[in-house]
């Protein structure tokens, strides 16, 4: 497969410190891809390698079939929107948006036309003559986005552009940027550490870890079928417990223990996601707290799935449901439930098969 943006076996870093090693990725024309990962995973380095701000030590980067790996940033036809906005404080809104046009030698009449169109597109009508220092954070980010879009780049690069904004403004701008990207047909790469932001905005998500790509897929694929324990935990399934089991094509038979009753978990549609070979295996089961439920210990239940026996250690109310910290042996799990249980209550944590992701125990 080749893409409108093509990254092949790219290695990059800072000084003597390598960050990326043999990273390959294709982004289709008109697609928005989110690079998702924690700080230091290499996502921003990859974005800056595409933009030209970080030199490529090895590999190929091509935009619309043109190899740009050796070109300076201004010759790549890629525009960056920075986390810090990077606006000129002594310039007006219109001057900031039109700065790239001025550098490219666009005529004054054409520049004025494009700037006015961009102000209207970004709902900044009437603010062209205002100093950027007089704008709100959300308005400043729109100006930064307009400055990138007005030069009509082949690729738009977004470096955590929403992380400095208030939560409510951030939610609104997610949808605004996505709508703009889709309506204009722009090819975009968006860096974020926010899982929900990536899920909402992207056609595909690229989860990165330690300078490499851990998984690429549509949001629902990465969420429901994480390829590894790392991806499962990063995508919210960070409750994990070790199990002894026998894996077959149709069922996973979990051996009973002090805190985990024996169980048979179906594999396939509506069943567990298991990434282990058939036969006896030591597994680690990952699940999301909101996908599990609580029952009083000893209560009869017809629910299929995995059961953990524990005791409530803490209760909080983040909204919608009660959040319980449940101690199961020496481990603690977070489980949400509509019913409030009290600290000290003996409970059963019920996890339906489809909410379980099983992997070989690396230890």
ABEGO torsion letter per residue (X at the ends): XBBABBBBGBBBBBEABBABBGBBBBBBBGBBBBBBEBBGAGAAAAAAAAAGABBBABEBBBBGGBBAAABBAAAAGBBBBBAAGGBBAABBAAAAAAAAAAAAGBBAAAAAAAAAAAAAAAGABGAAABBAAABBAAAAAAAAAAAAAAAGBABBBBBGAAAABBAAAAAAAAAAAAAAAAAAGBBBBBBBABAAAAAAABABBBBBBGGBBABBEBAAAAAABBABAAAAAAAGBABBBBBBBBBBAABBBBBBBAABBBBBBBBEBGBBBBBBBBEBBBBBBBBBAAABBBBBBGBBBABBEBBBBBBBABBBBAEGBBBBBBBBEABBBBBBBABBBBBGBBBBBBBBAAABBBBBBAX
